[in-house]
């Protein structure tokens, strides 16, 4: 397998161009996004886990694409406002799950008899490394993390990747960024928050809207599983999430 990027892109260019609009709105510097992406790539490729090599990251991505597309039922994208009742209902069918960062924590909050089955249905977690214990548990269980670099999360992803460097040989990652230029070893599939980026990611794997269920994605409240966050800023970010869902023509909770 080549170490060059496999073909994996945003489904339309608007999902990329809106990232520049968002930077302008929040007065964020593109160079900070670039620095974070370059530094994340450098760290990953100089840490020991064999699964983190560029070739094996490509394998991880291809495995995810295959798993999602081979599933006959729905792909459930789990947002931060998810409840255990929502997940229990979704488990009644052979649905697979993709979680937005800390929303993965809901699986450990299920009744004991459902926990293992629920975790086994979680295909990956889309994260910028601030989701807390839910994302960390998924990482340690070997569930692939679609790890994102942006301008102000360098401290978060560095801490996340070095949680326990001696015991993470089985962990798997795919790297994403949010700059206009292409970076070998990383992907920009569009989006902004973990929730809408999870939707962008699933659509980029070839899954149609008709096969996707959005649950726990809210723009009017900060979800229970959002991790540590500034509520006022988060609600503002969620309005941009809503814009991206519209670009995807995707229905969500609110």
Buried (B, 14 or more C-beta within 10 A) or exposed (E): EEEEBEEBBBBEEBBBEBBEEBBEEEEBEBEBBBBBBBBBBEBBEEEEBEBBBBEBBBBBBBBBBEBBEEBEEBBBBBBBBBBBEBBEEBBEEEBBBBBBBBBBBBBEBBEEEBEEEBBEBBBBBBBBBBBBEBBBBBBBBEBBBBBBBBBEBBEBBEEBBEEEEEEBEEBBBBBBBBBBEEBEBBBBBBBBBBBBBBBBBBBBBEBEEEBBBBBBBBBEBBBBBBBEBEEEEBBEBBEBBBBBBEBBEBEBBE
